[in-house]
């Protein structure tokens, strides 16, 4: 049943990243990203990490992964360069949000706020973000999936903007396989 569902999804349109449908195996999708200028940085079980340029930003990190140990790519995550100031983070976020809105229309949802208190300084804003008391996130619905833009942190001192492209068809296949396991 899984193989027939995977064969069926190959025939439907998919969300694209850099003009490449988010579909296929980790190996084939990664090879397409290499052709698009991304360089392989690391591999692991069900995961590939690459680096390259995207939307005018240098040295972005692309994480390609599969879910539930099925070799089918359904989403990719792109992390923009780390920033050391809130103003740079916010500038990246709103620049990308504007570009996404030009291409896909207004976001389906958008939330940009500090949840505990409104900080006054750049360093206070980073501090609040590091404590998860800040939400900057927008979601764009496309014909074949979703794109989520957000400001993230990996620790209290590393901050970046992140884009997640997810393909609706492959996400549904992986979900149905998981439900079948229950």
Phi, psi and omega in degrees: 000322180296315182294323178292324177293320179293319178296321179295317183292338178295339183267351181261156178293151182232157171303145179245151172231120184054038178079004181250127178300135177281090187196164176090188182279165177302318182295314183289320179293319178298320178298321177296323179291326175297320177295336179268012173097002177274142182253134180296131179244323182201152175228156176203182181294115179072020185207140174227137176242131182230166177226142179182187182263146181208127175053037178087000179256134180271153172056048175277151180253125180253122175253122178246127181216163176245159182250154172050035177056028173254131184277067179221118181284129178234346176205157175226148180239129180243121178255126178280167183305147176298146179237149180252000178228147178298319183299323176292318177299311182296322178297314177301312183301308183289328175298312180292321178298317178297316179296318178297320179295324177297322182277319189246357184091181182299148179297148175293323176213152180205135178217124180223098183200159169263133190267339182259310180206161178268108181287151184261333184247162178303313182292326176295323179295316177297320179300313179297319177299315180298337178262012181060036177247034180211133178232115171235105186208137176224144181236129180246126177270132176242176180298332188236009180170212185218151174233124179247129178248134179203162171263130186232168170221145177264336176206190179284356183234002178237117188234143180201167173262144184227142174240134175238120177259123178237140181263125183296313185298312182289327176297320179294322178296313181295322178296316181294324176296315179298318179296322177298333179286341184285000000 
